[in-house]
Every structure is written in C-alpha cells, then in structure tokens.
C-alpha cells in the first residue's frame, strides 16, 4: 500500500478532494443509465453503488480525519446503506493509506524533540494499522512490546470545516431538517474534538481499564504516559486477531457465546454502573486473544450518560412502561421525542412510530436470555427501517426527534447489536453484569 507524505489540511484542498469525488459520481450515473439499456435494473444499480462507494471512499481515505470517521460510522449502519457502501466504508476501520516514515519522524521531533528510534529500542518504520484518525506502529522498550498510536497531522484543526462539508450529505441521507439540528451536529463535533485529544484518551483509557479489569474473560493494555502526548499514545502491544477475522473462522458455538457474553457484560456494566460508555463498538477496536479473551484496544470515543437521560431512556426499555400509555407518553416528552408544540397528528404519529421501534429494539432487555443469531429479529429491524423511510406522512413534519444524547447511545447499541449478530451469539444472559458489581 502506498504511503502519504502529506495530508490535505486546508479547507480549499479538502473541499477540492470531495468535489473531484462528486464529479466521478456524476460520471458513474451516466454509466448507470447506459447499463440500464443492456443490463437488468438490479445489476445496473449494483455497479453504480460499487463505483460510487469506491470513488467516495478513495477521496475520504486521502483526507483522513473527520471525513473518514463519518465513513466509519456509516459502515455500521447496515440497515440504512446499500451493502456496497457498507463493505467499502468498513475498510476505514483499519485499512487506509499510512503516513510515510519521514512524516512520522517529523511528528515525533515536534512533540518529543527526537526521532522514535532515539526513544524506543526498536520501532517499526511501517505502520501495522492505519485508520481514520491515527495509525499504529510496533515498538519495543526493554522487555516490553508496545503499540504506538500516532495522530494524523491536521485532523483536529479540520474537524469543523469537514463537518460543514459532510453536513448536507448527512441531512439528506437521514432526513434531518435544518431547524433544530444544531445540537445534533454540535454533539458530533464535540465528540470528534474529544477523540483527537490523546491526553484525554490516555486518561479515560486508564480509568476504564481499572474500572472494568475485574470483569471475566476481558483484557486491556497498560498505558505509558512517559511515551505519550497530545498526538501520540503508547500502550502495550496486545496479541490476537481482529474481531472480524474471528467471526469468519470456524468457531464452536461455546466459543462464540463466550465472547458474546463478555462483550455484552462489558457494555452493560459501563451503561448501568459507570454511566459512561465506549461509544465506538466496531470490530476494529477489538481483538480476540489466543486464549479466547476479548481485548479492548481503543477508548477514543467515550459518551458520558447524564442521569436525567439515563433514567427515562432505560425506563422505556421495560415492557410494562411501553404498554402503559400514560407512562410511555411521559417518557417520550422527557426524552424530547414528543414536544408540547407538536400537533395532535404529530404526537400520534411519532408515539406510534417510537412504540414500534422501542418494542423491537428493547426486546432483548425483557428476556432473561437472548439469541442474537436470530435472523428474524434483525430482519424485523431492517424491514421497520425501510418501511418508515418510505412513509409519505413524514413529509412536512419536523423529524428531528429526541435528545442529542441519543446520537451516541443509539450508535452504541446499533454497533453492539451488529457485533453480537456477527458472532451469532446465543443464550446471552442479559443481566449477567449484575454479578460483577463491586460492593
């Protein structure tokens, strides 16, 4: 794979890259109309999606940073995007062009005053993993094998301008109205600024590792502040295979269930005990060790859950509250899903919509054990999303619904459900995390 000696950081440069992608997309549509003459509609559409996904992704991977992070987030939305986009965008989880060795050395000299070879006993010139915000190099100090994560130059500085570029695309894709959308985009911007603050990530990583280290079947790296700074994090090198590789292997059902239970307990413990959560559950952030343990290697995106959101959010997960019209409506207002200024038609429409959504998504929480290999459950999710995306009654309504805190909590559950489904995990004990609450 080619390396990058420079990343576009200026607004004009970055906008130009996306405009080039837009021009290619226009050409792809011309090809699509031609293909419709000689091929059936389904095949022509598949070719269009593949070409568009490749051209958009090629532009984003050169830009890195927030623009590529958006692709990573969208790759988890398996029920929203065509499969061709999901497959291509999922590469942003751990497969993008790395920085050149010269640029890596320049970053080290800027923050440590010396090249990495002068700090570590051994340092790999080539990165072993390159993703949306940073890349990882393998190093050694004494008897310790280390992973050194280096943030791409200009990522933090381009967050605001990147979001302005992708905002119109996101608004169209998710039917977001301009009025009242500011808090949603501000939430995303704030989280991206947090993810590019490696001092904050170092602090959170150590706190989460300490708080969750007693959970069974899970491992965390140790972190080294003396070899870390605002753009570089050094931690233990953790051996294992990527989560995605593990799910493609021939595993026994017991092995799949063990990882599934560990992953579920880890997230439930964070949600209910820590009231803050690793809000980036995609396969690139997890390994499976040789001894069958779940390894968590990235705490860049953490969402703190305020009490006034946590209480109504999880109260609506209880079946008895969903089926009590008075309590149900009360919680919808508390979560800003319904508003006092809504018309009677809007209140009825969105109450019905969210009842269907919540009844489906909270189904696991109302059972002692749940089977995440159930294709019927995930097909219901896909069908419901498709059905409501085509409802004409939504036209003219303000569809910006819910507190800004929904963005990363919903993202967490979407990602978690998808990973549990990839595992085909069965007989998952939903409240097993309670066994690990410290006195």
C-alpha positions as CSV (number, residue, x, y, z in Angstrom):
1,X,0.0,0.0,0.0
2,X,1.3,3.5,-0.9
3,X,2.2,5.9,1.9
4,X,1.3,9.5,2.3
5,X,3.8,12.3,2.6
6,X,1.2,14.9,3.0
7,X,-2.5,15.1,4.1
8,X,-4.6,18.0,2.8
9,X,-5.4,20.2,5.8
10,X,-6.6,23.5,4.2
11,X,-10.4,24.0,3.7
12,X,-9.9,24.6,0.0
13,X,-7.7,21.5,-0.5
14,X,-10.1,19.3,1.4
15,X,-13.2,20.6,-0.4
16,X,-11.5,20.1,-3.7
17,X,-10.9,16.4,-3.0
18,X,-14.6,15.9,-2.3
19,X,-15.6,17.9,-5.4
20,X,-13.5,15.5,-7.5
21,X,-15.4,12.6,-6.0
22,X,-18.6,14.4,-6.9
23,X,-17.6,14.7,-10.5
24,X,-16.8,11.0,-10.6
25,X,-20.1,10.2,-9.1
26,X,-21.8,12.2,-11.9
27,X,-19.9,10.1,-14.5
28,X,-21.0,6.9,-12.7
29,X,-24.6,7.9,-13.1
30,X,-24.1,8.3,-16.8
31,X,-22.7,4.8,-17.0
32,X,-25.7,3.6,-14.9
33,X,-28.2,5.0,-17.4
34,X,-26.2,3.3,-20.2
35,X,-26.1,0.0,-18.3
36,X,-29.8,0.0,-17.8
37,X,-30.2,-0.5,-21.5
38,X,-28.0,-3.7,-21.7
39,X,-28.4,-5.0,-18.1
40,X,-31.3,-5.5,-15.7
41,X,-32.1,-2.8,-13.1
42,X,-30.6,-4.7,-10.1
43,X,-27.3,-5.4,-11.8
44,X,-27.0,-1.8,-13.1
45,X,-27.8,-0.4,-9.6
46,X,-25.2,-2.7,-8.0
47,X,-22.5,-1.5,-10.4
48,X,-23.5,2.1,-9.6
49,X,-23.3,1.6,-5.9
50,X,-19.9,-0.2,-6.2
51,X,-18.4,2.6,-8.3
52,X,-19.8,5.4,-6.2
53,X,-18.7,3.8,-2.9
54,X,-15.2,3.3,-4.3
55,X,-14.8,6.9,-5.6
56,X,-16.2,8.4,-2.4
57,X,-14.1,6.2,-0.2
58,X,-10.9,6.9,-2.2
59,X,-11.4,10.6,-1.6
60,X,-12.2,10.2,2.1
61,X,-9.2,7.9,2.8
62,X,-6.8,10.6,1.4
63,X,-8.4,13.2,3.6
64,X,-8.5,11.0,6.8
65,X,-9.8,12.6,9.9
66,X,-13.4,13.6,10.5
67,X,-14.4,12.9,6.9
68,X,-13.1,9.3,7.1
69,X,-14.6,9.0,10.6
70,X,-18.0,9.7,9.1
71,X,-17.5,6.8,6.7
72,X,-16.5,4.6,9.6
73,X,-19.7,5.5,11.4
74,X,-21.8,4.9,8.3
75,X,-20.2,1.4,7.8
76,X,-22.0,0.3,10.9
77,X,-25.4,1.3,9.6
78,X,-26.1,-2.0,7.8
79,X,-29.8,-1.4,7.6
80,X,-29.5,2.1,6.1
81,X,-26.8,2.0,3.4
82,X,-26.6,-0.4,0.4
83,X,-24.3,-3.3,1.1
84,X,-21.7,-2.0,-1.5
85,X,-21.2,1.2,0.7
86,X,-21.1,-0.8,3.9
87,X,-18.4,-3.1,2.6
88,X,-16.2,-0.3,1.2
89,X,-16.6,2.1,4.1
90,X,-15.9,-0.7,6.6
91,X,-12.3,-0.6,5.3
92,X,-12.0,2.7,7.2
93,X,-12.0,0.7,10.5
94,X,-8.4,-0.5,9.9
95,X,-7.2,-0.3,6.3
96,X,-6.3,3.1,4.9
97,X,-3.0,4.5,3.4
98,X,-0.5,5.1,6.2
99,X,1.8,8.1,6.7
100,X,5.3,7.9,5.3
101,X,8.2,7.2,7.7
102,X,9.6,10.7,7.1
103,X,6.3,12.3,8.2
104,X,6.1,10.0,11.3
105,X,9.6,11.1,12.3
106,X,8.6,14.8,11.8
107,X,5.7,14.3,14.3
108,X,8.0,12.7,16.9
109,X,10.6,15.5,16.6
110,X,7.8,18.1,17.0
111,X,6.5,16.6,20.3
112,X,9.5,14.8,21.8
113,X,12.4,16.6,20.2
114,X,13.8,13.4,18.8
115,X,13.2,10.6,16.3
116,X,11.3,7.5,17.6
117,X,14.5,5.4,17.2
118,X,16.0,7.5,19.9
119,X,13.1,6.9,22.3
120,X,12.5,3.2,21.8
121,X,14.9,0.3,21.5
122,X,13.0,-0.8,18.4
123,X,10.5,1.0,16.2
124,X,8.8,-0.3,13.0
125,X,9.1,2.1,10.2
126,X,5.9,0.9,8.6
127,X,2.6,1.1,10.4
128,X,0.8,-2.1,11.3
129,X,-2.6,-0.5,11.3
130,X,-3.9,2.7,9.7
131,X,-7.5,4.0,10.4
132,X,-9.4,7.2,10.3
133,X,-7.7,9.4,12.9
134,X,-4.4,7.7,13.6
135,X,-2.1,4.9,12.7
136,X,-0.2,2.3,14.9
137,X,3.4,1.3,14.9
138,X,5.0,-1.5,16.8
139,X,7.9,-0.7,19.2
140,X,10.0,-2.2,21.9
141,X,11.4,-0.8,25.1
142,X,13.3,-3.2,27.3
143,X,11.3,-6.4,27.5
144,X,8.0,-4.7,26.7
145,X,6.4,-4.9,23.3
146,X,4.5,-1.7,22.6
147,X,1.9,-0.2,20.3
148,X,2.4,3.5,19.4
149,X,-0.6,5.3,18.0
150,X,0.2,8.5,16.1
151,X,-2.5,11.0,15.1
152,X,-2.5,12.3,11.6
153,X,-1.4,15.9,11.2
154,X,-4.2,18.5,10.8
155,X,-7.0,16.1,11.9
156,X,-8.1,18.2,14.8
157,X,-7.8,21.5,13.0
158,X,-10.0,20.4,10.1
159,X,-12.9,19.0,12.2
160,X,-15.2,22.0,11.9
161,X,-14.7,22.5,8.2
162,X,-15.0,18.8,7.5
163,X,-18.4,18.6,9.3
164,X,-19.6,21.6,7.3
165,X,-18.7,19.7,4.1
166,X,-20.5,16.4,5.1
167,X,-23.4,18.1,6.9
168,X,-25.6,18.5,3.7
169,X,-25.0,14.8,2.8
170,X,-25.9,13.6,6.3
171,X,-29.0,15.8,6.4
172,X,-30.3,14.3,3.1
173,X,-29.3,10.7,4.0
174,X,-31.0,10.8,7.4
175,X,-33.9,13.2,6.6
176,X,-32.7,15.8,9.1
177,X,-34.3,19.2,9.0
178,X,-32.1,22.3,9.3
179,X,-34.2,23.8,12.0
180,X,-33.3,22.4,15.4
181,X,-30.5,20.2,14.1
182,X,-27.7,22.3,15.5
183,X,-27.5,20.4,18.8
184,X,-27.1,17.1,17.0
185,X,-24.2,18.3,14.9
186,X,-22.6,20.1,17.9
187,X,-22.7,16.7,19.7
188,X,-20.8,15.0,16.9
189,X,-18.3,17.9,16.7
190,X,-17.7,17.8,20.4
191,X,-17.1,14.1,20.4
192,X,-14.6,14.4,17.4
193,X,-12.7,17.0,19.3
194,X,-12.5,14.7,22.3
195,X,-11.3,11.8,20.1
196,X,-8.4,13.9,18.8
197,X,-7.3,14.8,22.3
198,X,-4.9,12.0,23.1
199,X,-4.2,13.3,26.6
200,X,-7.9,12.9,27.3
201,X,-8.0,9.4,25.7
202,X,-5.0,8.3,27.8
203,X,-6.7,9.4,31.0
204,X,-10.0,7.7,30.0
205,X,-8.3,4.5,28.8
206,X,-6.6,4.0,32.2
207,X,-9.8,4.8,34.1
208,X,-11.9,2.3,32.0
209,X,-9.2,-0.4,32.2
210,X,-9.1,0.0,36.0
211,X,-12.9,0.1,36.4
212,X,-13.5,-3.0,34.2
213,X,-10.5,-5.1,34.8
214,X,-12.3,-7.4,37.2
215,X,-14.8,-8.5,34.5
216,X,-14.1,-12.0,33.4
217,X,-12.6,-13.0,30.0
218,X,-11.5,-9.5,29.1
219,X,-8.1,-7.8,28.7
220,X,-6.9,-4.2,28.5
221,X,-3.4,-2.9,27.6
222,X,-1.3,-0.9,30.1
223,X,-0.6,2.7,29.0
224,X,2.6,4.7,29.2
225,X,2.3,8.5,29.9
226,X,6.0,9.0,29.6
227,X,5.9,8.0,25.9
228,X,2.6,9.7,25.2
229,X,1.4,13.3,24.5
230,X,-1.5,15.1,22.8
231,X,-0.8,13.4,19.4
232,X,0.8,10.1,20.4
233,X,-0.3,7.3,22.7
234,X,1.9,4.4,23.8
235,X,0.4,1.2,25.2
236,X,1.1,-2.5,25.5
237,X,1.1,-4.4,22.2
238,X,-1.8,-6.8,22.5
239,X,-1.6,-10.1,20.6
240,X,-4.7,-11.5,18.9
241,X,-6.8,-11.5,15.8
242,X,-9.3,-8.8,14.8
243,X,-12.9,-9.3,15.8
244,X,-13.9,-9.6,12.1
245,X,-11.3,-12.3,11.4
246,X,-12.6,-14.2,14.5
247,X,-16.2,-14.2,13.3
248,X,-15.1,-15.6,9.9
249,X,-13.3,-18.5,11.4
250,X,-14.7,-21.9,12.2
251,X,-15.6,-21.5,15.9
252,X,-17.6,-23.6,18.2
253,X,-20.9,-22.2,19.5
254,X,-19.5,-22.2,23.0
255,X,-16.5,-20.0,21.9
256,X,-18.9,-17.6,20.1
257,X,-21.2,-17.5,23.1
258,X,-18.3,-16.8,25.5
259,X,-17.1,-13.8,23.5
260,X,-20.7,-12.6,23.1
261,X,-21.4,-12.8,26.8
262,X,-18.1,-11.0,27.6
263,X,-18.9,-8.2,25.1
264,X,-22.5,-7.8,26.4
265,X,-21.4,-7.8,30.0
266,X,-18.7,-5.2,29.3
267,X,-21.3,-2.8,27.7
268,X,-24.0,-3.3,30.3
269,X,-21.6,-2.7,33.1
270,X,-20.5,0.5,31.5
271,X,-24.1,1.7,30.8
272,X,-25.6,0.9,34.2
273,X,-22.7,1.1,36.6
274,X,-20.2,3.6,35.2
275,X,-22.9,5.7,33.4
276,X,-20.3,6.3,30.6
277,X,-19.7,4.1,27.7
278,X,-17.2,3.1,25.0
279,X,-19.4,4.6,22.2
280,X,-17.5,3.1,19.2
281,X,-18.3,-0.6,19.1
282,X,-16.9,-1.6,15.7
283,X,-14.8,-4.6,15.0
284,X,-11.6,-2.6,14.5
285,X,-11.5,-1.7,18.2
286,X,-11.5,-5.3,19.5
287,X,-9.1,-8.3,19.3
288,X,-9.6,-11.9,20.4
289,X,-6.5,-13.3,22.1
290,X,-5.1,-16.7,21.6
291,X,-6.6,-17.9,24.9
292,X,-10.1,-16.7,23.8
293,X,-10.4,-13.4,25.7
294,X,-11.8,-10.2,24.4
295,X,-9.2,-7.4,24.1
296,X,-10.3,-3.8,24.1
297,X,-7.7,-1.6,22.4
298,X,-9.2,1.8,21.8
299,X,-11.1,4.2,24.1
300,X,-11.1,7.3,21.9
301,X,-14.9,7.8,21.8
302,X,-16.5,7.9,25.3
303,X,-20.1,9.0,25.9
304,X,-21.0,10.1,29.4
305,X,-24.7,9.5,30.2
306,X,-26.4,12.2,32.3
307,X,-28.8,10.9,34.9
308,X,-31.8,12.9,33.5
309,X,-31.3,11.0,30.2
310,X,-30.3,7.6,31.6
311,X,-33.4,7.2,33.8
312,X,-36.2,7.7,31.1
313,X,-34.0,6.0,28.4
314,X,-33.8,2.7,30.3
315,X,-37.3,3.0,31.9
316,X,-38.6,2.9,28.3
317,X,-36.7,-0.4,27.9
318,X,-39.1,-2.0,30.3
319,X,-42.1,-3.8,28.7
320,X,-44.6,-2.7,31.4
321,X,-43.7,1.0,30.7
322,X,-44.0,0.6,27.0
323,X,-47.5,-0.9,27.5
324,X,-48.7,1.8,29.8
325,X,-49.8,4.7,27.5
326,X,-49.6,7.4,30.2
327,X,-46.1,6.4,31.4
328,X,-45.0,5.9,27.8
329,X,-46.0,9.4,26.7
330,X,-44.4,10.9,29.8
331,X,-41.1,9.4,28.9
332,X,-41.3,10.4,25.3
333,X,-41.6,14.1,26.4
334,X,-38.7,13.6,28.9
335,X,-36.5,12.4,26.0
336,X,-37.6,15.2,23.7
337,X,-39.2,12.7,21.2
338,X,-42.5,14.5,21.7
339,X,-42.8,18.2,22.1
340,X,-45.5,20.5,23.6
341,X,-45.7,22.4,20.3
342,X,-46.4,19.2,18.3
343,X,-49.8,19.0,16.6
344,X,-52.1,16.2,17.6
345,X,-51.3,14.4,14.4
346,X,-47.5,14.6,15.0
347,X,-47.9,13.4,18.6
348,X,-49.9,10.4,17.4
349,X,-47.6,9.6,14.5
350,X,-44.4,9.8,16.5
351,X,-45.8,8.0,19.5
352,X,-46.8,5.1,17.2
353,X,-43.5,5.1,15.4
354,X,-41.4,5.1,18.6
355,X,-43.6,2.4,20.2
356,X,-42.8,0.1,17.3
357,X,-39.1,1.0,17.3
358,X,-38.8,0.6,21.1
359,X,-40.8,-2.6,21.3
360,X,-38.4,-4.1,18.8
361,X,-35.1,-2.7,19.9
362,X,-35.7,-3.3,23.7
363,X,-36.9,-6.9,23.2
364,X,-33.6,-8.4,24.5
365,X,-33.9,-6.4,27.7
366,X,-37.3,-8.0,28.5
367,X,-35.9,-11.5,28.4
368,X,-33.7,-13.4,30.7
369,X,-31.6,-14.7,27.8
370,X,-31.5,-13.6,24.2
371,X,-30.5,-15.3,20.9
372,X,-28.5,-12.7,18.8
373,X,-28.2,-15.3,16.0
374,X,-32.0,-14.9,15.3
375,X,-32.2,-13.7,11.7
376,X,-35.8,-12.9,12.1
377,X,-35.1,-10.3,14.8
378,X,-32.6,-8.5,12.6
379,X,-34.8,-8.7,9.5
380,X,-37.6,-7.1,11.5
381,X,-35.2,-4.2,12.3
382,X,-34.3,-3.8,8.6
383,X,-37.9,-4.0,7.5
384,X,-39.1,-1.5,10.0
385,X,-36.4,1.0,8.9
386,X,-37.2,0.5,5.3
387,X,-40.9,0.9,5.9
388,X,-40.7,4.1,7.8
389,X,-38.2,5.6,5.3
390,X,-40.9,5.4,2.7
391,X,-43.8,6.8,4.6
392,X,-45.2,9.9,2.9
393,X,-46.9,11.1,6.2
394,X,-43.4,12.2,7.4
395,X,-43.2,14.9,4.7
396,X,-43.7,18.3,6.1
397,X,-43.1,17.1,9.7
398,X,-40.1,18.0,11.8
399,X,-38.4,14.7,12.0
400,X,-35.5,15.9,14.3
401,X,-36.6,13.9,17.3
402,X,-35.0,13.1,20.6
403,X,-32.3,14.4,22.9
404,X,-28.8,14.9,21.4
405,X,-27.7,12.1,23.8
406,X,-29.5,9.6,21.5
407,X,-26.8,10.0,18.8
408,X,-24.0,8.2,20.6
409,X,-26.2,5.9,22.7
410,X,-28.1,4.7,19.7
411,X,-24.8,4.3,17.8
412,X,-23.5,2.2,20.6
413,X,-26.5,-0.1,20.6
414,X,-26.5,-0.4,16.8
415,X,-22.8,-1.3,16.9
416,X,-23.2,-3.7,19.8
417,X,-26.2,-5.5,18.2
418,X,-24.4,-5.8,14.9
419,X,-21.3,-7.3,16.6
420,X,-23.4,-9.7,18.7
421,X,-25.2,-10.7,15.5
422,X,-21.8,-11.2,13.6
423,X,-20.9,-13.6,16.5
424,X,-24.2,-15.4,16.2
425,X,-24.1,-15.5,20.0
426,X,-26.9,-17.4,21.7
427,X,-28.3,-17.8,25.2
428,X,-26.8,-14.4,26.3
429,X,-27.7,-13.6,29.9
430,X,-29.0,-10.1,29.7
431,X,-28.4,-9.1,33.3
432,X,-25.3,-11.1,34.0
433,X,-23.3,-7.9,34.5
434,X,-25.0,-7.5,38.0
435,X,-22.8,-10.4,39.2
436,X,-19.8,-8.2,38.9
437,X,-20.9,-5.1,40.7
438,X,-18.3,-4.1,43.3
439,X,-19.7,-3.8,46.9
